[in-house]
Amino acid sequence: MVSTFANEHGLEHAEVSIELVDGSRYTLETATPEPGYGFFSFMPHREDGGEPKRMIVPIGAVRSIEISAPDPEHPVGFVASD
């Protein structure tokens, strides 16, 4: 879906943000369907020097997912795996 959006709009990368039901919002670096069984994992984008973090959440904890063109002032690229 991310690759399709990027291709349709002539983008090299797309920005993907996720909002959880608790109101927290993350710009994604990567996402995977693992570990499965109703859960998936993602790595939030980190600023330079920030510690890497992987979050594992239940699918039901997702309020929304937004795919957009990267913000030119804060470019964050998300490349979907094929």
N, C-alpha and C positions, 0 to 999 in steps of 0.2 A: 504494500500500500504506500509506503514512504517513497520507494523508487518510482512508482507510477505517478505520484504527485509531483516529484521532482522533474521527471521526464515531461509531463504534461505542461509544466510551467517553465521549461527550459532552465532548470536550476541544476547546479552541480551537487548541491547538498540541500537538505531540508532541515528545518528545526522542528523537533518534536518535544512537546511539553505534556506532562501528565498532572492531573489534579486528583488527589485522593479525597475520600469522603470526609476526612478530618480537616480539609481545607488546605493542606500542604500542597505545594506546587513545585515541580521539578522540571528542568530542561534536561533531556536525556542525552547521554553519550552513547549508550548501547542498551539493548533490551533483548531478553531471550525467553522462550517459553518454558524454561526449566525453573524449578524442579518438576513442574507439572502437578497433577493431582489437585487442580484448583488454584495453584499458585504460579506466579511468574517472577522473573527477577529483572532488575535494571540497575544501571550505574548512572547516577546523576552527573551532569557536567560539573567539573570542578575548576575553580579558578587556579591560576598558576601557583604552584607550590601546595595546593590543597591535597589532603589525604584522599586516596581512592576509597570508594565506598560502594558496596553492592547491597541493594535492598531487595528482599524477597517479601512479596505481599500477596494476599489472596486476590483473585480477580475481582471479587465483589467489593474490594476496597477502592476501586477506580471510579471516580465520578465522571471524568472526561479525559480525552486525549485530543490534542490539537496538533495538526501538521501545518506548517507555514514556511514562508521564505525566511531565511535567517535575517536577523536584525543587523543592518549594515554597521551599526556602532558596536555591537557585541556579537560578532559572527560565531555561531556554534554550528558545526556540521554534524549531522547524523547520517551515517551510511548504513542502509539496511543490508543484511546479508542475504545472499540469493539462495 
